[in-house]
Amino acid sequence: MWNRKLRYAAAIVVVFGLFLIDGWGFIAKWNLGDVEDRPIVWQQLTPGGGIVRAIVAQDAECPIIRVNGKDYPMRRRPPAARRAFPPRLCEFPVTPGQDVRIDDRQFTRAGRLPKKIVVLGDTGCRVTYYERQDCNDAAEWPFAKIAKEAAKHDPDLVIHLGDYHYREAACPDSIGGCKGSPWGDNWETWKADFFDPAAPLLATAPWILVRGNHEDCERAGAGWLHFFAPWVQDQERPDPNCRTLTPTQLIELRTGTKNEVALRILQLDTADAESKYIDEETYQDWTTQLDEKLEKVDSEVVSFVLLHQPLRSVPFRKGTTPICEKGRVPVNKGESLIKTCDAILGLGKKLNRLTVFSGDTHAFQSIPSSSGTPNQLIVGNGGTKLDPETKFDVKEDARNRTYFDFGFMVLERSEEDGWKGQVYSAGGDLQLVCEDLSECKKPES
C-alpha cells in the first residue's frame, strides 16, 4: 500500500483535472474506440433481478431493448463527471424470468440458479508512482488471455471481486512496457484496464461486480459508480460523483422448477472500510443494514459472501494483515469493523454451507473452515502484478491450497454433490480442485 499522502495528491490532481475539463469547457480528445461501431453491452445481477447496460458513442441514441416481445428505449445514465466519461451509458432494469434481447443478443434470464460460475479479481494493470507493470505484454498482464480462457467454460454467471482499475499515474515515455498508457479515473483508462480485455467474458453471462479498494473515492470510485453501481439511476436525483460504503446487496437465485431460493449471494462494498475519514455514524448505518441482510441467511440455503478484502488469509511475513485483524483496522471505527467481521465469521458457527470470496491479495488461496469460521477463498490473481510467494509465511499444510500465478476459478454445481471448484492458470490449465468449496488440492495426475 503506497503512501496515503501521495494518493491524496494524485486524487487532487485528478479532481482538479476533471474540473478543468468539465467546469471550464476544455474538450478532451478521448478514444471512443469500438463503441463508435458496436455498443458494449452487459447484464448485472441485482436484488431485484438485473440491469442491462450498454455503452454507445457520445452522440448516439440509446439502444432499443426488447422485453417479453415488447420494445422499450433504454434510459441514459449520465455521469457526474461528464467530460471524463463521454460515451453514453444506457441502462434498463429487468425482473426475474423476463426474456430480454438487444438486436441479435439474448440475455440470460435474471434470477436463474447458475450451474457454472467464473470467479476472478484484481485484474487491472498496475501503473503507479512507485511500481509499473508491463501493460503491453500479455505474459506480464494476462487479463485479456484470462477472460478469453474463462469464456470457454461458458459460465452462467461471472463474479468479479474488485480492483478493475490500477492505472493511477502516467507512465514515463522512457518505460516501454506501459508507454502511452492512459491513466486516471476516466473512460480511456476504464476501457484499457477493463472493457477491452474483458470483452469475451462480458458477452457470455450476467456479472456481479464487487467494488474494490482501488475503486474507493480517492481512486476510481466515480468510474465504478457510473458503470457498475447495482441500482438504476434516479433521473430526478442523479448520483453524486462518488459514494462511500454503498448498501449491501442480497441476491437470491432460484431453481427453475420449484422456484425455491437455492443460492444467496451477499455483495458487500468495503472499498472505504479502512478509511479513517469515514465518520462513525455513516459506518454504523452501513453495519446496521448489513446486519439486516445477514439475518436472512440460514442453514437451509448455500450462501456466498463477496467482499474485496479477505476476512482470513495465509499470513504475510510482514506488513498487510487480513482486514479483521486489529492491526489493519482504523482506530476511530475499530469496534464497528471488528463487529462486522465477527458477524460474518460468526455465521460459520451456525451454517455449514457458507463460503467467503475475496480478492485484494494477488494470489489464489484456500483457507478451510476452522473453529466454526466459514471457508475463505481468495481469487486475486486475475492480471494485476502478483504478490510473490516469498511475501507469505506459507506453512507446509497450506502449500497445496495456494497458487501464486495468474488465473481464475470456476465453480460448478451438481444436484448430487453441490458446489465444487477448479482453479485454472491464465492459459486454461487445471491447477487445483476444491471439493465442497473447502480445502483445495493439486489434481491427481
N, C-alpha and C positions, 0 to 999 in steps of 0.2 A: 504494500500500500504506500503510495507516494505521499509526500508531504502535503498536509491539508492546506497550507498557505499557498503552495503552487497551484493546487486545484482551484482555490478561490480566485487566484489571479487569472487562471485560464477562464473560469466562469465569467469573470467581469469582462474579459476581452471579448468573449463570445456574445454576451448580452449587449455590450456596447456596439459590437458589430451589427447585431440584429437591429438595434435602434437606428444606426446609421442607414441600414438598408431599408428598414420598414418605415421609420419615422420621418426621414428626410428625403425619401423617394429615390435613392440611388438604386438602379436596377442591376441585380446580379445576373450574370450570364450562366445560368445553371444548365447542365447537360440533362435534358429530359429523357434521352435515350429511347428505349423501346416503347414507352407509353405514347409516343407520337404515332405509333403504328398499331399497337395492340395493348389493351388495358392489362395491368397487373391485377389479378383477381384472387381473392382467397376467402375462406369462411372461418370464423372463430366460434368456438363453443362458449356459451354463456349460461347463467342460471335459467334464463327464460327460453332457451333454445339455441339461438345463434345469431350472428351478424355476418352478412355477406358484404365485403368491401371491395372496391375497385379503384385503382389509381389510373387516371386518364390525363391527357395533356391539359395544360392550363386553360386553354380556351375551348376545350371540348365539352359537350353535353354529357351528363351522367348517363350510363347505360340504362337500358330498359331491362328489368328483371321480371321473369315470368314465374308466378307462384300459383300452383294448382291450376295451371292453364290460363291464368289471367295476367295481363301485363301491367306493370307499375313502373313509374320512374324512380330510380334511386335518388336519394337526397344527398346534397353536398354536405360534407363535414369540414367547415372552414378551420384552418389552423389559427392559433393565437398569434404566432409569428408568421404573417402571410408571406413575406418575401423569402423566408428560409425554406418554405415548403411550397413552391409554386405549382406543382401538378395538382390537379383537382382530385380530392379524395371523396368518394361517394360511398354510401352505406345504406343497408336496408335490413331491418330485423326480421328474423324468421322464427317460427314456432316449431316444436317437435312434430315430426311426421309430414311436414309440408314438402311437396315436390317443387324444387327450386332450380331454375335454369337461367343462364345468360348466354344468348346466342346458342352455340353448339355444346356448351358445357353444362352438364347436370351435376348438382351438388349432392353430397351425401345427406340423407335426411337427418336433421338435427335431433339429438336426444337418443339416437340408437346406440345400444351397447356395442362397443367395438370388440372385435376378435383379435386385432393386432394393433399395437401402439408403438410408434417410434418415439424414443426419448433422447434428447440431446441438449447441450447447453454450452455456454461460453464459446461463442462461435466467431466473434469479430476479430479483426486483425489489429494487434496492439501496436499503436504508434503514439508514444508519449514523449515527454521531455527527457525521460531517463531510460527508456527502452524502446527499441524499434524491431518489429517483426517484418520479414520479407513478404509483403503482401502480393508481390508479383510472381512468387514461386509457389506452385501448387503443393510441393512437398513440405514447404515451411508453413504455409497457410492453406490447409486442405479442406476448408469448409465446403467449397463447391463440389469437390470429389465426394465428401461425406454425404451431402444432400442427394447427389446422384445415386450413390450406392444404397442409401436408406430408402429412396423412392422405389427401388427394385423390389423391396419387400411388400409393396402395395398395402400400406397401412390404412386402417380405418380412422386413425387419429394420430396427430403429431403433437408432442408436448415439448416446448422449448422452455428450459429452466432459467432463462435470463442471461443478460450480458451479450447483447447483439452488437453493441456499438463500442469500439475501442480506439477509434482514430481521433484522439483528443488533441493532437498537436501537429503542426506542419512538419513534413519530412524534409530535411535539407536536401538540396539538389545533389549534394556530394554522395548521398547514400542511395545507390541504385536500387536496392531491394524494395523501397517504398517511394521512390522518386515519383512526383506527380500525384501522389495520393491525396484525395480530398480529406478534410478534417473538420471537426466541429459538429454541432447538432443541427444538421441541415439535410436537404434532400439528397444531394450528391453523396454524402457520406453514408446515409442510410441505404442508398441504392448500392453503393460499392460493398458495404460491410454486410448487408443482409439480402436485399431484394434480388440482386443479380445472382449471387451464389445459391440462394435458397430456391430459385425458380422451379427446378424439377420436383422438389418436395412440396413446395407451396401449392402445386396444382393437384396433388394426389388425394388430399384428405382435409377435414377440418383441423384447426390448430387450437391449442391452449397456449397462450403467450405470457409467461410469468415475467414479472418485472425484476431486473437485477440491480445491483448497486451501481452499475455503470449507467443505469437509466434513472438515477436519482436526480434531484433538481439542480445539483451542481454540475451535472454532466449532460446526459441526453434524455432527460425527463420529458422535455417538450415534444421530442420526436416520438417517444414511446406512447405518450398520452394521445398524440394526434393519430398515429397509425393503429395502435393496439389496445387502447382503453376498452375494457369489456362492457361498455354501455354505448347506446346510441346517443349522440349529442342532442341536447335540447336546443332547438333552433332559436328559441326566445332568450335562452340564457347560455351562451357559448361557454365552453370550459376555459378556465384561466390558462396561462402559459404553462404552469406546472402545478401539480398537487402532490403532497406527501401522504404516505400511508393511505392509499385508496382502499375501500372496503374489501373484505374477504369475500370471495365468490364461492358459493356452494353449488356445484354442478352435479345433478343426479341423472344417471343414464339408465335406461330401462330395457328390459328384454322385449323382443318383438312380439312374442306370443302372449305371455301373461301380463305384459305391461307393468311389471314389478320393478322397483328400483334394485339394480344389481351391482352398481358401482357408484360410489360417492367420491367426488374429487373436490378437495378444498384448495383453492388457489389464493395464496397469501401474498400481499405486497409488503416485502420487508426491505425495499430499496433504501429507505431512510432510517431503518430500525436502529442503526448505530450512531445516528447523528445526535450530537449533544445540543443541537439548536432547535429540536422539536420540543415544544412545551409539554409538560406533564398532562395537561387537560386533553390536548389533541391525542396523545398516546393512550390515555385512559379510554377515550371514546372508541379508539380503534380496538383495544383489547376487549371492551365490552361487547362490541358487535361480533368479534371473533369468538368469544365465549358462547354467544347465542348460536352460532353456526356449529360449534363443537358439540353442543348439546344434542344435535340431530344425528350425530354419528353413533351408531350402535353396532353390536357384535354380530348382527344378522347379515350385514352387508359389507363387502370388501370396500375399503376406503384408502384413497391415496391423498396424502398431504403434500402440496407443492409449495416450496418456498426456496428462494435463491441460496441463502446461506445455510449450510448444514447444521443440524442440531447436534450431530455426533460425527466424528471423523477419525481416521488414523492420525495420531498426534504428529504435529510438526516437531522437528528437532529444536526449533526456537522460533519465536515470532508469533504468527497468527494462531489463534485458538478457535475452536467451534464457538458459534455465536452464543450458546447457552452457558459457556464458562465465564466466570466473573471477570477474567482478565480482558474480555472484549466488550463488556457492557459499559456504556457511558454512565458516569456517576449519577447524573441528575435523574435518570429513569431506570436505574439498575433493578429496583424491585419490580417494576412493571414488566420489564423484558424477561426477567427470570420467571415471573409468574406465567407469562405467555409460554415460555419454553416448558415449564413444568406442566402446564395444561395439556400441551401436545404430547410430551413424553409420557405423561400420566395416562393417556388413552391406551397406551400399550399394555397397561396393567389390567384393563378390562376388555381389551379387544385382542383377538389372535389373528386378525386379518387386516392390519393397518401397516402401511409402508410409507415412509417419508422419502420424497425425492428432492434432491437439491443439486446445485452446481457450485459456483464460486471457487472451489478447489479445482485446479486444472489437471484432473486425472479422473480415472474411474475407481471408486471404492465401494465395497460392500461391507457394511457393519451390521452383523446379525443382532437380533433381539437379545437383550441382556437385562436380567433382573426386572423384567416386565416392560422395558422400553421397546418401542417399535423398531422394526427393521429400518435402516437408513441406507439408501442408495445414492451415491454421488456420481452424477454424469456431467462432468465439466470439461470434457476433453474434445469438444466439437470443433476446434480450429484455432482458438486463442493459444498463444505461446504456452507450452506445458510447464507445470511445476515439476522439476526433476525429482527422481526417486530419492536422491540424496537429501532432499529437503525434509523427508519424513522419517520418523522413527518407526520403521516397519519391522514388526516382530515376525518371527517365522510363521506363526499361525495366521498372520494377515497377508502374507506374501501371495498366496494363491487366490485371494479375493480382491486384488488390486491390479490395475492395468495402467501403466504410465506411458501410454502412447495415444495418438489421436484415434477417435472412433465414435461410436454411438451404441445405443441399446435398443433392442426390440423386445416388447412384451407380447406374449401370446396366451390366449385363453382357450381352454377346452372345457367341455361340460364335465368331464371326468376328473381332471386334475387341477382345475382352476388356473391361476396365472403363473406362468414361468417366464424366465428372461434369458436373453442371449446378448452377449457383448461382442461387438464386431470392431475390427480395425477400420481405418479410413478406406482401405481398399476392399472391404467387404468380407474379410476372413474372420471366422469364428475364433474368439479368444477365451471367453468364459461362458459357462452355463450357470443359471441361477434357479434352483428348484424352489418353488413356493415363494419366490422373490426374497428369499432369506440368504443363506450363505452361498456365495458364488465360488466356482472352482474351475480349474482347467478342464476342457473337454477330454474325454477318453479317446485315445488315439486308436 
